[in-house]
C-alpha cells in the first residue's frame, strides 16, 4: 500500500531570498516604530517616545505587521492559507507599498513642517530605509498567476470564490463559521471606519488613507475580498443585518458629538445617493439637478415644523413633516418628469440641470420683494426646531445602554433607520419585474420598448421614486442643520451634498449596486471634512481622482457582474459569478 504525503513546494533560490529579505525588512520596519522618529513634540502625534508607537507610527506598525503576516502565509502555513486563495506575491507588494507610503509621507511631513532632515531621529531613518528595502525585495517575489491563467475562461482564479481554489482548500465551512466570519469582517470594518473618522489631525488622516487604500488593494489581490463577497452573497439577509448592527454601534464608540455630526451627514448624503442610484443606476436617466429634490423636501419640512421664521406658521408632528417633505418631492418629481422624460441622454441631462438651477433661483426670489414671501429669500428658514417623536427629543442628550448619546448621535440613529428603509426599497425594486424593466431601459430603450415595456411610465416611476427618497432625507436634514437656505442646493459647490458630488458618489461607488453609492458618499463627504488643510486643492484632487477612477476602475469601487462584463475582458473579471433572481435575464458564463 502506497501512502501519499503532501510536499511543500520548492521555492527557487532568488524567490526564497526575496521572501526572506521582505520578511526581514517588514520586521525591521515594525521594530523601528518603537523608536523615536523625531526629537521634538511639535510634530503632531508625539513621535518622540521610545518604546511606545504614537500617531503615524501606529499606521506603519500595522502595515509592517500585515506585510509580515502575508509573507509568512507564502510559506504555506496551513492556518493562513484561507486568507490568500489567489496567492501572496501581489498582496505583499501592495502591503509593502502602503507601509512605505505611510512611512515616507511621515518622514517628509516631519522634514517640511520642522524645517529639514536634521529633525529626524535614528528611528525615523531606520524606518525609511527598512520600508524601502521591503518594497524592493517584495518586487522580486514570483508572480501569483501562471501564464495559462491569462487565457479566456480562467477568470475565476482571482474571484476568491470557493470553486476557484484547489479541492483541499475549497472545503466549505459550516454555516455558523461563515456567519461568524461575516460578523468579524463587519466588526473590523467598524473599527477601521471609526479610527479614520476619529483622526485628530490632517497628517494622520492622509497616512490612514494611504495605508487603507493599499491594504484593501492587497487583500483584493489576495482573493480575500472576493471570498468575503461570495460569503455575503450567500447570506444576504444576515449580511444586511450585520451591516446595520455595526453601523448602529458607531455612536456608542464616541465620547462626544464632534465626529458623530460627520457620520450623520454622511448618512444623509448616502441616502440621497441611493435615491439617485434608482434614477441613474437602475433606469439610466442622467439627472444633473437631483439635489433640488433634496431641497424641496428640506424646505417643505422646515415650513411645517414650527420654525418661528416660517411664513406658514404651522407645526406638524414628526411623521407628518417627513411625509410632507417626501410627498412634496414626489409631486415635483412627477411634474418635472412628465414633460421631460421623453427626452434622452444629453438632452435630459441639460433639462434636469436647468430644473436644479431654477429651483435655487426661485427659492431666492420668494422673499416678499421679487416674489411672494414664502422662503425668506437668501436668508432661508432658520431656527428649525429639533424633532420630537413619542416624547423622545432628538435635540438633547440621552443615555442609551449606559452610554450618553448626544444630539447628532440621535439624528445619526434616525438617519440609519431612514437609510435602512431606502435600502429595503432599493433592493426590492431592483429585484422586481419593474427593476428588471428599468435595467432593460437603461441598456437599450428602443429594444425594451419593442419588447412591450412602457418606457415612459417606468421612467416616470423611477424619477418619482428617486425624488421621494431625496425628499425623505431632506426632511431630516432640515432639522439636523437647523437652517435651510438656497445656497445649500447647488449643482456644484465646496460642500456636499450637491448634484455633482451626488452623481460622483454613485459613479465612484458603482452604479446599480446597493453598497456602492453608500461607500462613494462616505468617501466624498469624509475626505473633504477631514482634509480642511487642503481646501484650496479639493476640486483639483477630486477631478484627478475621477480621471484615475475612469481609467483603472470605470465600473466603480463596487461593481456588479453586468458592469464587469461591459468594461473588462472575461479573463479580467474580479467579482464572483452571481445567481440572478428567478426570471431575470442575464449573461451566463458560457455566453460571456
C-alpha positions in Angstrom: 0.0 0.0 0.0 1.4 3.3 -1.0 1.0 6.4 1.1 0.9 9.8 -0.4 2.4 12.7 1.5 1.9 16.4 1.0 5.1 18.1 0.0 5.8 21.8 0.4 6.6 23.4 -2.9 10.3 24.0 -3.5 10.9 27.8 -3.7 13.6 28.8 -6.2 16.6 30.4 -4.6 16.0 34.0 -5.8 12.4 33.9 -4.7 13.4 32.5 -1.4 15.9 35.2 -0.9 13.4 37.9 -1.9 10.8 36.4 0.5 13.3 36.3 3.4 14.5 39.8 2.7 10.9 41.1 2.6 10.2 39.5 5.9 13.4 40.9 7.5 12.6 44.4 6.1 9.0 44.2 7.4 10.2 43.1 10.8 12.8 45.9 11.0 10.2 48.4 10.0 7.9 47.1 12.7 10.6 47.3 15.3 11.5 50.9 14.2 8.1 52.1 15.3 9.2 51.6 18.9 12.0 54.1 18.5 11.7 57.9 18.4 11.4 59.4 14.9 11.9 63.0 15.8 13.3 64.8 18.9 10.6 67.5 19.2 6.9 67.1 20.1 6.0 70.0 17.7 5.0 67.4 15.1 1.5 66.1 15.8 1.3 62.7 17.3 4.3 62.9 19.6 6.8 60.7 17.8 9.5 61.3 20.4 8.7 58.4 22.7 10.9 55.3 22.7 9.1 52.0 23.4 5.6 53.2 22.5 4.4 53.9 18.9 2.2 57.0 18.5 0.4 58.8 15.8 1.5 57.8 12.3 3.9 55.3 13.8 0.9 53.1 14.6 -0.1 53.0 10.9 3.4 52.0 9.9 3.3 49.3 12.6 0.0 47.9 11.3 1.3 48.0 7.7 4.5 46.2 8.6 2.6 43.6 10.6 0.2 42.8 7.7 3.1 42.6 5.3 5.0 40.2 7.6 1.8 38.1 8.0 1.3 37.7 4.3 5.0 36.9 3.8 4.7 34.1 6.3 1.5 32.9 4.6 3.6 32.5 1.5 5.4 29.6 3.1 2.2 27.5 3.0 1.3 27.6 6.7 -2.0 25.8 7.0 -3.8 28.2 9.2 -3.1 31.2 6.9 -4.0 29.6 3.6 -7.6 30.7 3.9 -6.5 34.3 3.7 -4.7 34.0 0.4 -6.7 31.9 -2.1 -5.2 33.8 -5.1 -1.6 33.9 -3.9 0.6 36.1 -1.7 3.0 37.8 -4.1 0.8 40.7 -5.2 -0.7 41.3 -1.7 2.7 41.5 -0.2 3.8 44.1 -2.8 0.7 46.2 -2.1 1.0 46.0 1.7 4.7 46.9 1.4 3.8 49.9 -0.7 1.2 51.0 1.8 3.8 50.8 4.6 6.4 52.5 2.5 4.0 55.3 1.5 2.8 55.9 5.1 6.4 55.9 6.5 7.9 58.2 3.9 4.9 60.5 4.0 5.5 60.8 7.7 9.3 61.5 7.3 8.6 64.0 4.5 6.0 65.8 6.6 8.4 66.0 9.6 11.1 67.4 7.4 8.9 70.0 5.8 7.0 71.1 9.0 10.0 71.2 11.3 12.5 72.6 8.7 14.8 69.9 7.5 16.1 66.3 7.8 18.1 67.3 10.8 14.9 66.9 12.9 14.8 63.1 12.2 16.0 60.7 14.9 17.7 57.4 14.0 14.4 55.6 14.4 12.9 57.5 11.6 15.9 56.9 9.3 15.8 53.1 10.1 12.1 53.1 9.3 12.6 54.8 6.0 15.4 52.5 4.9 13.7 49.3 6.1 10.4 50.3 4.3 12.3 50.9 1.1 14.1 47.6 1.3 10.9 45.8 2.0 9.3 47.2 -1.2 12.3 46.4 -3.4 12.5 42.9 -2.0 8.8 42.3 -2.5 9.1 43.3 -6.2 11.3 40.2 -6.5 8.7 37.8 -5.3 7.3 35.4 -8.0 4.1 36.2 -9.8 0.9 34.5 -8.4 -0.6 33.5 -11.7 0.9 31.0 -14.2 0.7 32.0 -17.8 -2.3 29.9 -18.6 -4.4 31.9 -16.2 -4.4 34.7 -18.7 -6.4 32.6 -21.2 -10.2 33.2 -21.5 -12.2 31.1 -19.0 -9.6 31.3 -16.2 -11.3 34.4 -14.7 -12.3 32.6 -11.5 -8.8 32.3 -10.1 -9.0 35.9 -8.8 -12.6 35.9 -7.7 -11.7 34.3 -4.4 -14.8 32.1 -4.7 -14.6 28.6 -3.2 -14.6 27.0 -6.7 -11.5 28.9 -7.7 -9.1 27.2 -5.4 -7.8 23.6 -5.0 -10.2 20.9 -3.7 -8.2 20.6 -0.5 -8.7 24.3 0.3 -12.1 24.6 -1.3 -13.8 22.6 1.5 -16.8 24.6 2.5 -17.1 25.9 6.0 -20.1 25.2 8.2 -22.8 27.9 8.1 -22.1 29.1 11.6 -18.5 29.7 10.7 -19.4 31.6 7.6 -21.8 33.8 9.6 -19.1 34.3 12.2 -16.6 35.4 9.5 -19.1 37.9 8.2 -19.7 39.3 11.7 -15.9 39.6 12.3 -15.5 41.3 8.9 -18.1 44.0 9.8 -16.6 44.4 13.2 -13.2 45.1 11.7 -14.8 47.4 9.2 -16.5 49.4 12.0 -13.1 49.7 13.8 -11.3 50.9 10.6 -14.0 53.4 9.9 -14.1 54.7 13.5 -10.3 55.1 13.5 -10.5 57.1 10.3 -13.3 59.4 11.3 -11.7 59.9 14.8 -8.3 61.0 13.4 -7.5 64.3 15.1 -5.2 66.0 12.5 -4.9 66.0 8.8 -1.5 64.3 8.6 -2.8 61.3 10.4 -5.8 61.0 8.1 -3.6 61.2 5.0 -1.5 58.4 6.3 -4.6 56.5 7.1 -5.9 56.9 3.5 -2.6 55.7 2.0 -2.5 52.6 4.2 -6.1 51.7 3.8 -6.1 52.1 0.0 -3.0 49.9 -0.4 -4.1 47.3 2.2 -7.6 47.0 0.6 -6.0 46.5 -2.8 -3.6 43.9 -1.4 -6.5 42.0 0.2 -8.4 42.2 -3.0 -5.4 40.8 -5.0 -5.1 38.0 -2.4 -8.6 36.9 -3.2 -9.8 37.6 0.4 -12.2 40.3 -0.7 -13.7 38.1 -3.3 -14.0 35.2 -0.8 -15.9 37.5 1.6 -18.1 38.7 -1.3 -19.0 35.1 -2.0 -19.9 34.6 1.6 -22.0 37.8 1.8 -23.8 36.9 -1.4 -24.6 33.5 0.1 -26.0 35.1 3.3 -27.5 38.3 2.1 -30.1 38.9 4.8 -27.5 38.2 7.5 -25.0 40.5 5.8 -27.5 43.4 5.7 -28.4 42.8 9.4 -24.7 42.7 10.4 -24.0 45.9 8.4 -26.8 47.9 10.1 -25.9 46.5 13.6 -22.2 47.5 13.0 -23.4 51.0 11.8 -25.7 51.3 14.8 -22.8 50.7 17.2 -20.9 53.7 15.9 -22.4 56.4 18.2 -21.6 54.1 21.2 -17.9 54.4 20.3 -17.8 58.2 20.5 -17.4 60.3 23.7 -18.9 63.4 22.1 -20.7 64.7 19.0 -17.6 66.1 17.3 -17.3 63.2 14.8 -20.9 61.9 15.1 -22.0 65.0 13.3 -19.8 64.0 10.3 -21.3 60.5 10.4 -24.9 61.8 10.5 -24.2 64.0 7.4 -22.6 61.0 5.7 -25.8 59.1 6.1 -27.9 61.9 4.8 -25.6 62.1 1.8 -25.6 58.3 1.3 -29.4 58.2 1.5 -29.8 60.8 -1.2 -27.1 59.0 -3.3 -29.2 55.8 -3.1 -32.2 57.6 -4.3 -30.2 59.0 -7.3 -28.9 55.4 -7.9 -32.5 54.4 -8.7 -32.7 57.1 -11.4 -29.1 56.8 -12.8 -28.0 53.4 -11.8 -31.1 51.3 -12.5 -33.1 53.4 -15.0 -30.1 55.0 -16.7 -31.6 58.6 -16.5 -28.8 61.2 -16.2 -30.2 63.7 -13.7 -27.9 66.7 -13.1 -30.4 68.6 -10.9 -31.2 65.9 -8.4 -30.2 67.9 -5.4 -33.2 70.1 -6.0 -35.5 67.3 -4.8 -33.4 67.2 -1.5 -34.1 70.9 -1.3 -37.8 70.6 -1.9 -38.1 68.0 1.0 -36.0 70.2 3.3 -38.0 73.4 2.6 -41.3 71.6 2.9 -40.4 70.1 6.2 -38.9 73.4 7.5 -42.1 75.3 6.6 -44.4 72.9 8.6 -42.1 72.1 11.5 -42.9 75.1 13.6 -40.0 77.3 12.9 -40.7 80.9 14.2 -39.3 82.2 10.9 -41.7 80.0 8.8 -44.1 82.1 6.7 -46.8 79.4 7.1 -46.8 79.3 10.9 -47.9 75.7 11.3 -46.3 72.8 13.2 -46.8 69.2 12.1 -45.7 66.2 14.2 -42.6 64.4 13.1 -44.2 61.7 10.9 -46.4 64.3 9.1 -43.4 66.6 8.5 -41.5 63.7 6.9 -44.4 62.7 4.8 -44.8 66.3 3.7 -41.2 66.5 2.6 -41.3 63.2 0.8 -44.7 64.0 -0.8 -43.7 67.4 -2.0 -40.6 66.0 -3.7 -42.7 63.2 -5.2 -45.1 65.8 -6.7 -42.3 67.8 -8.1 -40.7 64.7 -9.5 -43.8 63.9 -11.4 -44.4 67.5 -12.5 -40.8 67.8 -13.8 -40.6 64.3 -15.2 -43.8 64.2 -17.1 -42.9 66.7 -19.8 -39.1 66.0 -19.9 -38.7 62.2 -19.7 -39.5 61.8 -23.4 -36.0 63.2 -23.9 -32.9 61.0 -23.8 -29.3 61.3 -22.9 -27.6 64.7 -23.0 -30.9 66.5 -23.7 -32.5 65.1 -20.5 -29.3 66.0 -18.5 -29.5 69.6 -19.7 -33.2 69.9 -18.8 -32.6 68.5 -15.3 -29.6 70.8 -14.8 -31.9 73.7 -15.7 -34.5 72.5 -13.2 -31.9 72.4 -10.4 -30.9 76.0 -11.1 -34.5 77.2 -11.4 -35.3 75.7 -8.0 -32.4 77.5 -6.3 -33.2 80.8 -8.0 -36.9 80.5 -7.2 -36.2 79.9 -3.5 -34.0 83.1 -3.6 -36.8 85.1 -5.2 -39.7 84.0 -2.9 -38.6 86.7 -0.4 -41.6 89.1 -0.4 -39.8 91.6 -2.7 -39.2 89.9 -6.1 -42.0 87.4 -5.4 -44.4 86.1 -2.7 -42.9 85.9 0.8 -42.6 82.1 1.2 -39.0 81.1 1.8 -37.4 84.4 3.2 -35.2 84.5 0.1 -31.4 84.1 0.6 -31.8 84.2 4.4 -33.7 80.9 4.2 -35.7 79.4 7.0 -33.6 79.4 10.2 -34.4 78.1 13.7 -35.9 74.8 12.6 -36.7 73.0 15.9 -35.4 69.6 16.8 -37.7 66.6 16.2 -39.7 65.2 19.0 -41.1 61.7 18.4 -43.3 60.0 21.1 -41.7 62.2 23.7 -38.1 61.5 22.5 -36.4 64.8 21.9 -33.7 64.5 19.4 -32.1 67.7 20.4 -31.0 66.7 23.9 -28.6 64.1 25.2 -30.0 60.7 26.2 -28.4 57.7 27.9 -28.8 54.5 26.0 -27.4 51.2 27.3 -25.4 53.3 29.8 -23.7 55.4 27.1 -24.6 59.1 26.6 -25.8 59.8 23.1 -25.8 63.5 22.0 -27.9 65.4 19.6 -26.0 64.3 16.4 -25.9 60.7 17.7 -29.7 60.8 18.0 -30.0 62.1 14.4 -27.4 59.5 13.2 -29.6 56.7 14.5 -32.7 58.2 13.0 -30.9 58.6 9.6 -29.7 55.0 9.9 -33.3 53.9 10.2 -34.2 56.0 7.1 -31.2 54.5 5.3 -32.5 51.0 6.1 -35.9 51.9 4.6 -34.2 53.3 1.5 -32.0 50.2 1.2 -35.1 47.9 1.5 -36.9 49.9 -1.1 -33.9 49.9 -3.5 -33.3 46.2 -3.0 -36.9 45.2 -3.5 -37.3 47.5 -6.5 -34.1 46.3 -8.2 -35.1 42.6 -7.9 -38.7 43.1 -9.0 -40.1 43.0 -12.5 -40.1 46.8 -12.5 -36.4 46.8 -11.6 -35.5 44.4 -14.4 -37.6 46.6 -16.8 -35.5 49.7 -15.6 -32.3 47.8 -16.4 -33.7 46.9 -19.8 -34.5 50.5 -20.5 -31.0 51.6 -19.3 -29.3 49.1 -21.6 -31.4 49.8 -24.7 -34.6 51.7 -24.5 -35.6 51.1 -28.1 -35.2 47.3 -27.7 -37.1 47.4 -24.4 -40.0 49.3 -26.0 -40.1 46.8 -28.8 -40.5 44.1 -26.2 -43.6 45.7 -24.8 -42.2 47.7 -21.9 -43.9 51.1 -21.4 -40.6 53.0 -21.1 -42.2 56.5 -20.4 -44.3 55.2 -17.5 -41.5 53.3 -15.9 -39.0 56.2 -16.3 -41.5 58.5 -14.6 -41.9 55.9 -11.8 -38.1 55.8 -11.3 -38.0 59.6 -11.3 -40.8 59.9 -8.8 -39.4 57.2 -6.5 -35.9 58.8 -6.6 -37.4 62.2 -5.8 -39.4 61.0 -2.9 -36.3 59.3 -1.3 -34.4 62.5 -1.6 -37.3 64.4 0.0 -37.3 61.9 2.9 -33.6 62.7 3.5 -34.2 66.4 3.1 -36.9 66.5 5.7 -34.4 65.1 8.3 -31.6 67.3 7.0 -33.6 70.5 7.7 -33.7 69.6 11.4 -30.1 68.4 11.6 -28.7 71.7 10.2 -31.3 74.0 11.9 -31.3 76.2 8.7 -32.4 75.7 5.1 -31.0 78.2 2.5 -31.0 78.1 -1.3 -27.1 78.0 -1.4 -27.1 74.5 0.1 -28.6 73.1 -3.1 -26.3 74.0 -5.9 -25.1 71.9 -8.9 -21.5 72.1 -7.7 -20.0 73.6 -4.6 -17.3 73.3 -2.0 -19.6 71.3 0.5 -21.6 68.3 -0.4 -24.3 67.3 -1.0 -24.7 68.9 -4.4 -25.7 67.4 -7.7 -22.1 66.9 -9.0 -21.0 65.2 -5.8 -24.1 63.1 -5.6 -23.6 61.9 -9.2 -19.9 61.3 -8.5 -20.8 59.2 -5.4 -23.0 56.9 -7.5 -20.3 56.5 -10.2 -17.4 56.2 -7.8 -19.2 53.6 -5.7 -20.8 51.6 -8.6 -24.0 52.4 -10.5 -26.8 50.0 -9.9 -25.3 48.4 -6.8 -26.6 48.6 -3.2 -23.5 49.3 -1.2 -21.6 51.2 -3.9 -23.3 54.6 -3.5 -23.1 54.4 0.3 -19.3 53.8 0.1 -18.9 56.6 -2.5 -20.9 59.0 -0.5 -18.9 58.2 2.7 -15.6 58.8 0.9 -16.7 62.0 -0.9 -18.0 63.5 2.4 -15.4 62.2 4.8 -12.3 63.1 2.8 -13.1 66.9 2.4 -14.3 67.1 6.0 -11.0 65.6 7.3 -8.7 67.4 4.9 -9.6 71.0 5.5 -5.9 72.0 5.3 -6.1 71.2 1.6 -9.4 73.0 0.9 -7.8 75.1 -1.9 -7.0 72.0 -3.8 -10.1 69.9 -3.2 -11.6 70.3 -6.6 -8.3 69.6 -8.3 -7.8 66.4 -6.3 -11.4 65.5 -6.9 -11.0 65.8 -10.6 -7.7 63.8 -10.6 -9.4 61.0 -8.6 -12.2 60.8 -11.1 -9.8 60.6 -14.0 -7.8 57.8 -12.4 -11.0 56.0 -11.5 -12.4 56.2 -15.0 -9.1 54.9 -16.3 -8.5 52.0 -13.9 -11.9 51.2 -12.4 -14.6 52.6 -14.7 -17.3 50.3 -13.2 -16.8 51.8 -9.7 -15.4 50.5 -6.5 -18.3 48.0 -6.1 -19.4 46.6 -9.4 -22.0 44.0 -10.4 -21.3 41.3 -13.0 -23.0 43.3 -15.8 -20.6 46.2 -15.4 -17.7 43.9 -15.2 -18.7 42.3 -18.5 -19.2 45.7 -20.0 -15.8 47.2 -19.1 -13.5 44.2 -19.0 -12.5 41.1 -20.9 -13.8 37.9 -19.5 -10.4 36.8 -18.1 -10.1 40.0 -16.1 -13.3 39.8 -14.0 -12.8 40.2 -10.3 -16.3 39.5 -8.9 -17.8 36.1 -8.2 -20.4 34.8 -10.6 -23.8 35.8 -9.2 -27.0 34.0 -9.3 -29.6 36.1 -10.9 -33.1 36.3 -9.4 -35.7 33.9 -10.8 -37.0 35.1 -14.1 -34.2 37.6 -14.6 -32.5 37.9 -18.0 -28.7 38.0 -17.6 -25.5 36.9 -19.3 -24.3 33.4 -18.4 -20.7 32.4 -18.2 -20.9 30.4 -21.4 -22.4 33.4 -23.2 -19.7 35.7 -21.9 
